[in-house]
Amino acid sequence: MIRTHVKTYKHRVGKHTYVVVNIYQTATAKAAQGNVLASNAVNVRIYRKRKRKA
C-alpha cells in the first residue's frame, strides 16, 4: 500500500443523518518471477462521539 486518503461527509436527509466515507487507495506490486497480488481491502470503523458530562 502506497497511499490511503480518506474523506468523510455528513449529509442530512429529513431527520436522518448519513455519513459518507470516500476512500482512495493506490497500490503497486512488482516481481521478477512468479505471481504478485495487490490488495485493495479496507477496514472501516465508525465511532459515535461521546457526549461530555457537564
Secondary structure, DSSP 4 states (H G I P E B T S, - for coil): --EEEEEEEEEEETTEEEEEEEEEEE-----SSS-------------PPPPPP-
